[in-house]
Amino acid sequence: MRFLAICAIAVLTTMSVKAQEFSVAADVVSSYVWRGTQYSGVSIQPTLDYTTGGFSIGSWGSAGFDGFREMDLYAKYAFDFGLTVGVTDYYYPGSDYFDLSTASGAHGIEGNLGYSIGGLSIGANYIFNEAGSAATAGGDKYFELGYAFDKFSIFAGAGDGWHTPTGSFGIVNVGISTSKEIKVTDTFSIPVKASAILNPTTEQYYLVAAFTL
């Protein structure tokens, strides 16, 4: 895991910048809701990504105005037939970045699988260890099914472990999303996305808006 983090940082800081391969973006969200759980309120979420062929490596973060912080690394490979395989390293600043113990360390490592065909998407995720928790060594699972129509998309996700209050498997993330571009000038527009999200397990509902800079 330490090798993965060091290699990712090395690649991102030493590679040559090519417009068609290297991208930087930032989202501003009204609330940080992920897999049906709210982590913070208004947040800035930057992304730094390098892609070559089907391979991508990068970093994603969230900085909430309420003080919540999350900074992740990821690597993935997208095959031509719709399959994507990846790994994500979740890290929460405030803990020792190089604390790599499997049960109570600073990192949560997750394997990611995705498949898409037409508008249909299927995702499966498995957490090998949970950051900051001595009570579990991992094994948390999350599955999501989605479909993108012309004007909107729908999704439904279920998981166990830290995804639910009791750790038991349950439906946690059901919703609908849509997006549009707000025209600012003749040559500049801002992409805006809105999502209505219901978590049946915790009986919580969220309406989230985001725009990309």
KALINJO-V166443 format. One record per residue. N is the residue number from 0. RES is the residue in one small letter. PSI is psi in radians with two decimals (999 if undefined). OMEGA is omega in degrees with one decimal (999 if undefined). Layout:
BEGIN
N_RES_PSI_OMEGA / N_RES_PSI_OMEGA
END
This chain:
BEGIN
0_m_-0.75_177.1 / 1_r_-0.68_178.1 / 2_f_-0.74_179.3 / 3_l_-0.79_-177.9 / 4_a_-0.76_-178.8 / 5_i_-0.72_179.5 / 6_c_-0.71_-179.7 / 7_a_-0.77_179.3 / 8_i_-0.71_-179.4 / 9_a_-0.76_-179.7 / 10_v_-0.77_-176.1 / 11_l_-0.47_-175.5 / 12_t_-0.20_-176.8 / 13_t_-0.21_-176.1 / 14_m_2.70_174.8 / 15_s_2.49_-177.4 / 16_v_2.08_177.4 / 17_k_2.23_-172.1 / 18_a_-0.64_-175.9 / 19_q_-0.10_-175.8 / 20_e_-0.42_-172.0 / 21_f_2.24_-177.3 / 22_s_2.57_176.6 / 23_v_2.34_179.0 / 24_a_2.91_176.0 / 25_a_2.34_174.1 / 26_d_2.51_169.9 / 27_v_2.09_-175.2 / 28_v_2.55_178.9 / 29_s_-0.43_177.9 / 30_s_2.44_178.7 / 31_y_1.76_177.8 / 32_v_2.17_-176.7 / 33_w_2.16_-179.7 / 34_r_0.67_175.2 / 35_g_0.10_179.2 / 36_t_2.31_177.8 / 37_q_2.24_-179.8 / 38_y_-0.53_178.7 / 39_s_3.05_178.0 / 40_g_-2.39_-177.9 / 41_v_2.27_-173.8 / 42_s_2.67_170.4 / 43_i_2.27_-173.5 / 44_q_1.65_-179.8 / 45_p_2.70_175.3 / 46_t_2.34_174.5 / 47_l_2.11_-169.6 / 48_d_2.45_174.3 / 49_y_2.21_-177.9 / 50_t_2.34_173.0 / 51_t_2.07_-174.2 / 52_g_-2.28_178.5 / 53_g_-0.06_-174.8 / 54_f_2.37_176.6 / 55_s_2.49_174.0 / 56_i_2.47_-176.5 / 57_g_-2.99_-179.8 / 58_s_2.44_178.0 / 59_w_2.48_-179.7 / 60_g_2.87_174.9 / 61_s_2.21_178.1 / 62_a_1.87_-177.3 / 63_g_2.58_175.7 / 64_f_-0.29_177.4 / 65_d_0.05_175.3 / 66_g_-0.20_179.4 / 67_f_2.41_179.7 / 68_r_2.44_173.2 / 69_e_2.32_-179.4 / 70_m_2.00_-172.2 / 71_d_2.74_169.2 / 72_l_2.60_178.6 / 73_y_2.73_172.2 / 74_a_2.44_-178.7 / 75_k_2.79_176.7 / 76_y_2.22_179.3 / 77_a_2.07_178.0 / 78_f_2.76_-176.2 / 79_d_-0.42_-175.6 / 80_f_0.19_172.9 / 81_g_-0.13_-179.8 / 82_l_2.38_174.6 / 83_t_2.29_178.8 / 84_v_2.33_-177.5 / 85_g_3.10_175.7 / 86_v_2.47_-180.0 / 87_t_2.36_176.2 / 88_d_1.89_178.2 / 89_y_2.29_179.4 / 90_y_2.42_-178.8 / 91_y_1.87_-177.6 / 92_p_2.55_-174.8 / 93_g_-0.44_173.5 / 94_s_2.78_-178.2 / 95_d_2.03_-175.6 / 96_y_-0.56_-176.9 / 97_f_0.27_171.3 / 98_d_1.78_-171.6 / 99_l_0.29_178.4 / 100_s_2.54_-169.9 / 101_t_-0.49_-174.5 / 102_a_-0.69_-172.4 / 103_s_0.28_-176.8 / 104_g_-3.04_-174.0 / 105_a_-0.20_-171.3 / 106_h_2.50_168.1 / 107_g_2.17_-176.5 / 108_i_2.25_-176.7 / 109_e_2.37_172.4 / 110_g_2.44_-175.4 / 111_n_2.33_173.4 / 112_l_2.41_177.0 / 113_g_2.59_176.6 / 114_y_2.36_178.8 / 115_s_2.49_176.1 / 116_i_2.10_-173.6 / 117_g_-2.28_177.3 / 118_g_-0.11_-176.2 / 119_l_2.37_175.2 / 120_s_2.47_179.4 / 121_i_2.31_179.7 / 122_g_2.52_175.8 / 123_a_2.32_-174.9 / 124_n_2.50_-177.5 / 125_y_2.12_-179.9 / 126_i_2.13_-178.4 / 127_f_-0.58_175.2 / 128_n_2.67_-177.4 / 129_e_2.14_-177.0 / 130_a_2.36_171.3 / 131_g_0.26_-178.2 / 132_s_2.04_177.5 / 133_a_-0.12_-175.6 / 134_a_-0.26_-177.8 / 135_t_2.57_176.5 / 136_a_0.27_179.4 / 137_g_-2.78_-177.8 / 138_g_0.02_179.7 / 139_d_2.45_-177.2 / 140_k_2.62_174.8 / 141_y_2.30_179.9 / 142_f_2.49_179.9 / 143_e_2.45_177.9 / 144_l_2.33_-179.5 / 145_g_2.82_175.8 / 146_y_2.27_-179.5 / 147_a_2.06_173.0 / 148_f_-3.08_-177.8 / 149_d_-0.72_-173.3 / 150_k_-0.26_-176.8 / 151_f_2.95_176.8 / 152_s_2.65_177.9 / 153_i_2.71_-178.4 / 154_f_2.71_176.0 / 155_a_2.27_-178.0 / 156_g_2.61_179.5 / 157_a_2.59_-179.3 / 158_g_3.13_176.9 / 159_d_-2.87_179.4 / 160_g_-2.29_-177.0 / 161_w_-0.13_178.5 / 162_h_-0.35_-178.6 / 163_t_2.69_-178.0 / 164_p_-0.61_-177.5 / 165_t_-0.19_-176.1 / 166_g_-0.19_179.3 / 167_s_2.70_-178.3 / 168_f_2.36_179.7 / 169_g_2.86_176.0 / 170_i_2.18_-172.0 / 171_v_-0.16_-169.1 / 172_n_1.65_-179.8 / 173_v_2.30_-178.7 / 174_g_-3.02_-179.3 / 175_i_2.49_-179.5 / 176_s_2.61_173.3 / 177_t_2.80_-177.4 / 178_s_2.79_176.0 / 179_k_2.94_176.8 / 180_e_2.23_177.0 / 181_i_2.06_-177.3 / 182_k_2.14_179.0 / 183_v_-0.85_174.5 / 184_t_-3.10_179.6 / 185_d_-0.41_-176.2 / 186_t_0.02_-175.8 / 187_f_2.27_176.4 / 188_s_2.75_-177.7 / 189_i_2.10_176.2 / 190_p_2.29_179.7 / 191_v_2.39_-180.0 / 192_k_2.44_175.7 / 193_a_2.42_-178.8 / 194_s_2.32_171.4 / 195_a_2.12_-170.0 / 196_i_2.27_176.2 / 197_l_2.33_173.9 / 198_n_1.72_-177.3 / 199_p_-0.51_-177.2 / 200_t_-0.78_179.6 / 201_t_-0.10_-179.9 / 202_e_0.78_178.3 / 203_q_2.52_178.9 / 204_y_2.42_-178.9 / 205_y_2.49_170.9 / 206_l_2.04_-171.3 / 207_v_2.35_174.3 / 208_a_2.55_179.4 / 209_a_2.50_171.2 / 210_f_2.60_-173.8 / 211_t_2.33_177.5 / 212_l_999_999
END
